[in-house]
Amino acid sequence: MQFAKRLEKIPPYLFAAINRKREELLAQGIDLINLGVGDPDLPTLTPVLQAMHAALEDPQTHNYPPYQGLSEYRQATVSWMERRFGVVGLDPQTEVISSIGSKEAIHNTALAFVEPGDFTLVPDPGYPVYRTSTLFADGEPYPFPLKAENRFLPDLSAIPEAVARKAKLLWINYPNNPTGAIASLEDLAQMVAFCQEYDILLCHDHAYSEIAFDSYQPPSVLQVAGAKEIAIEFHSLSKTYNMTGWRIGFVVGNAKAIQGLTQVKSNVDSGVFKAIQKSAITAYSILPEERQDLISIYQKRRDLLIAGLQSMGWLIEPPKATLYIWVPVPSGYSSTEFVTLLLEKCGIIVAPGNGYGLAGEGFVRMAITITEARILEAIERMKKAGIRYV
């Protein structure tokens, strides 16, 4: 028995490797503080749970769902986009598709549009699935570095003309995982213009659109005039409503792109369980002020972790959004070496920056998905181990 050749190009998934190491150490009885994976520790919001219980009692939810999603789910999605971003005129029949979270839709986008030899433009550092989905489709991921001096925004002028003309997709993600960077509407407009010039499908992974602090409201790329001609946007309810395990999201935007996703999806899976879609409709009805307690919890955790790092010498500013702190490693350490130090000396798990791309070397990512008490304990362990940023 032999694996397909394509698997030789695909590295082990970053978080799968982190989870294996975590399970090994837990089995040894080691008390670990896990700052590695952005899986919310707080429960799914109560109205969503109540809607799920009711939907489960309805036998009409027990059969196959439409591949593209329930019509009422797609209409609710259109209404949410209008309320949240002021994006009007989305057609629920042709410009919206449900998704099993974002990961599945990201992968399917490559299958729908990338052929052997095509380039996809992927951020470095960035969510690993942008790259691996390209490889599964026999395309060539072309990484563009996100640098601190450029606010972790892409320098599209640095992409060679020959690469741009062979590129099928441009992946962007703001608020950004792993850096926590944000993009203004003007920044997004520049990315739209670039894709219009080279006929590239602009793919905006907007999984953290609702995890924002200090009154910041992340914009949608579809707010840019003309963006729907060239762009789609990926949303997930995972982080917004603490629904990571439910696997529900949506993609909106360009009708041809949605058509391609629908064709792939209908041949790969059988859609999202109807009861989950009905619960998601309830989630859409939860007002921002009703989610403020959740955001306040994350903001307090962010502030505690930032203050702790600053007390150890890190010159680091609190990110305006996401569940992550992008932390430069102390002098003399690589990303992997610093990860190992924190694990062996402190029992703390963090994600190595180079797991998100070569440009992530020199950083680690810390998640704020643990309690305030555990964050304070992590800081205390680091201090006792003599760890400082120098």
N, C-alpha and C positions, 0 to 999 in steps of 0.2 A: 504493500500500500504506500502510495506516494502523495504528498501534498501537491496541489497545483503550483506551478512556478510563481504565480503572482504572490503567493504567501511569503516567498523569499524576500520580497520588497517591503512587506508589512511588518513593522516592529511590534512587539507586544504592547498592548494598550497601556498607557502610562498609569492610569488609575487601577487597572487590574493588578499590575505589579506592586503598587503601593498597598493595595488591599491584601495581597498574599503575604507581604512582609508583616503587615499589621496582625494578621491571623496567626502567623508563626510566633510572634512575640507575646501575643495575648495567651497563647497556649502554654508559654513558659511562665505565665503568672506575672508578667511585667505590666505595671500600670502605665498605659500610654495616653498621652494627650494628643488627639488627632486634629491637627491644623491643616491636613493635607487635602481633603476632599470637600467640595462645596455642596454637601448634602444637608439641607436645613434640618436642624434637630427639633424644631418646633412642630406641633401637630397641624394637620390640615385644618383650615378654618371651619368652624362649626356649621355655618349655613351650607357649606359644600358637603359635609358629611351627612347632614340631614337630607339634602337632595339626593344623595347617593342611596340612602336607605329607602327612600320613597321609590326611586327609579328601579331598584332591584325587585321591588314587589310587583312591578308592572311587567307581565309576560311579554309585552311588545318590545321590551328591550333585550330579550334573550336570543333573538335571531340575528342573522348577518346584518351589519350596518351597510349603508351606501359607501362605496370606496372613497368618495370625495368628502364624506361627512354628512350627517343629518342636515336637511335644509334649514331647520331651525337653529342648528349650531352655526352654520355658515352665516345666516342672517344676524345672529347675535354677535358674531365676530365683526361683521360690517358695522353694526351699531357701536360696538366697543371702540373700533378704530376711529369712528367719527367723534365719539365723546372724548376719547383720550387725546387724539392728535389733531382733530379737525380735518381728517382725511375723508372727503366726501366722494360719492359716486362709485365706490367699489361695487362690482357686480357679484352677488353671492353665488351665482351659477357658474361664472367663468373666471373669476379673479380671486377665489378663496378655495383652499383645500385643508381639510383636517390633517393632522400628523400625529405620529406616535412620539410625542415630544418633538425636539428639534433634530436629534441625532439621525433618526431615520430619514427625515426629509433632506437633510444635508447630503447624506449618502446618495439618496435617489436622484438628487439634482445632477451629480456627476454622471450617473448612469444615463440620464436623459439627454445630456448635452456634450459630454466629453468623448472624443474618439481617440484612438491611438495616435500619439504624436502631438495632440493638442496641449496647450499650456493652460493651467489654472494659476491665477495669481493669489498667493496665500500669505497672510501676515506671519511674520517671524519676530517674536514669539506669537503663537496662536493656538487655538483649539485644534488638537491633533487630527480630528476627523476631516478637516478641510484637505489635509495632505493625503491621508490614507484613502479617502473616498476617490480622490483623483487616481491614485495608484490602482485601486480596484477596477477603475474604468480604463486602465492602460494609458492614462494621460501623464503629463509631466508637470508636477507642482513646481512653480517658480516662486521662491520665497522673496518677499520684500521686507527688509528690516524695519522694525518699529523702534525708534531710538528716543531716549529720554530728552535729548536736546530738541527734538521735533514734536514734543508732547505725545510721543508714541502714536503719531499719525503717519500714514504712508506718504513717502516722497514719490509720487507717481511719475514725476519727471525723470527719475533715475531708472525707470524700467525701459530697457532697450526697445526701440521701434519694432525690430523684428519679432521680439517676444510679444509685444502688445498686439501685433497684427495676427498672431497665431493663438492668442488667448481666447478662451471661451467664457471663463468665469473670473470675476474678481470678488474675493471674500473679504468682507469687512465686519467688524464686531465692536459696536460702541453703544453703551458702556462696555469696556473691553475686558475680556478674560484672556490672559491672566493679569494684565498690568493695572486694571482699574481706570484706565484713561477714558476721557470723554471726547466727543466730537460735537461741534456746533453745527447748526443748519448750514452755515456757510462752508464749513469743512465738507459736509456731505454733498453739497452742491458741486464742489470741485470733483468729487469722485463720480458723480452722475455725469458731468461733462466729459470726463475722461472715457467713461464707458460708452457714451454716445459717439464720441469721435472714433472709437475703434470697434464698435458693434460688439461689446462685451456685456454679458448678463451680470449685472451688479447684484450680489447676494449679501443682504444685510442680516446678520445673525443678531437679533435684538432680544436675546434671552433675558437680559438684565434691565429691560426698559423700566421696570417698576421697582427696582431695588436702588433707590437714589436718596441722597441725604441733603441736609442744609437747604431745603426748598428747591433743589435742582430738579428739573423735569427733562429727561432725555428726549430729543426729538426723533421722529420717524423719518427715514429716507424718503418716504412717499409724500412728505410735506414739501419736498423740493419740486418746483414746477417742471413737468415733463418726465419726472422720475419713473412713472408707471410704464413709459415706453421702453424702459431698459432695465427695470429693477424689480426684485421681489424681496420681501421681508419675512424673516422667520421669527415666530414668537412661540414661547413655551409657558405653560402655566406652572411649571416645576418650581421655580424660585418665587414667583409672584404670590402664589397661594399655598406654598409648602406642599406641593403635589408631585414631587420627583418620581415616586413610585407609580403614580397613576398613568404616566406616559400619555400626555395629551398636549397638543399645541396646534398651530396653524401656520400656513404660508399664505401671504396675500401679495397681489401686485400683477405684473404683466400676464396677460391671459395666455399667451403662447407658452410661457414658462410653466404656468399652472397646468396647461394641457399636457405638457411633457411629464410633469410630476405625476399627474393622474394616470397616464399610460403606464409608467413604471410601477406605481403603487398598486394598480389593479392586477398586475401580474406577479407581485411580490408578497403582498399581505392582504388581509381581508378587512382592513379598516379598524377604527377604534370602537371598542365596546360602547353600545348606545347609552348605557347607564352612566358611563364616564362622561360622554358628551353632554348629557342632560345635566350632570353635576357641574360641568364647566360653564354651562349657560348661567347657572346660579352664581358661580364665581364672578362672572362678568358684571353681575348686578351689584357686587360689593363695592361701595363707594371708597375713594381714596382715603377719606377721613376715618373710615372703619378699619382700614389697614394700618393706620398710623401707629397703633400700639406695636405692631410687628416691626415696622420700620424703626421705631424708637429703640426697640431692643437691639436691632442690628447696629444702629448708630452708637449706642452706648458701648457695645462690644468693640466696634471700630475704634472709638476714642480711647478705650482702655488699652487695647493692643498698641495703638500708635504711641500713647504716652509711655508705655512700658519700653518700647523700642527706643524712643527718644531718650529715656533715662539711661540707656546703655550706649548712647553715643550716635544712634542713627539720626541723620538729618532727613527726616521723611515727613511728607505732608499727608493728611488724611484724604483718601480718595473720595470723590463726590458720589460714587456709585459702585455697584457690584458687592459681592461678599468676600472680596480678596484684598490683601495688602501685598504689593510687589516690593520685595525687600532685597536690597543689594547685600551681597555676602561680604564679610570682613576681608580685609587685605590678606592675601596669602592662601585663600581657600578657593577652590572651584565650587560650583553649585553642588556637585555630588559630594564633595568632601564636607561641605558645611551641613548638608542633609544628614550625612553619617555621624557627624559630631553631635548634632542635636538629638539624634536617635539614641546613640550610645551613651552620651553623658547626661542627657536630660529626659529621655523617654518621650521625646516630642517628634511627631511626624509632620513634615512639611513636604511640599512638592518641589522638586528641583526645576529651576528655570530652564535648563537645557532640555527638559522633557517636552517643552513647547516649541523647540526650534533652536538652531545654533545661536541666534541673537539673544536667546534667553540665558545664555551662560553668564554667570556672575550675579544671578538673582535666585531667590526662592519665592514661592507663593505661599502665603499663609491665609487660611480661611477663617471667617468669623462665625462659624456654624457650631460653636460650642458655648457653654454657659460662661457668664462673667467670672464665676469662681474658678473655672478651669483655665480661663485666659490669665487670670492673676497668678494662678499656680504655675503656668508655663513661664511667665515672666520671672517668677521667683526662682524656678529651677535654672533658668538661663543665668541669672545673676549669681547663684550659688556656684555654678560651673565656671564662673569668671568670664563669660562670653560678653564681648563688647565689640562695637563697630569701630575699627581703627583702620 
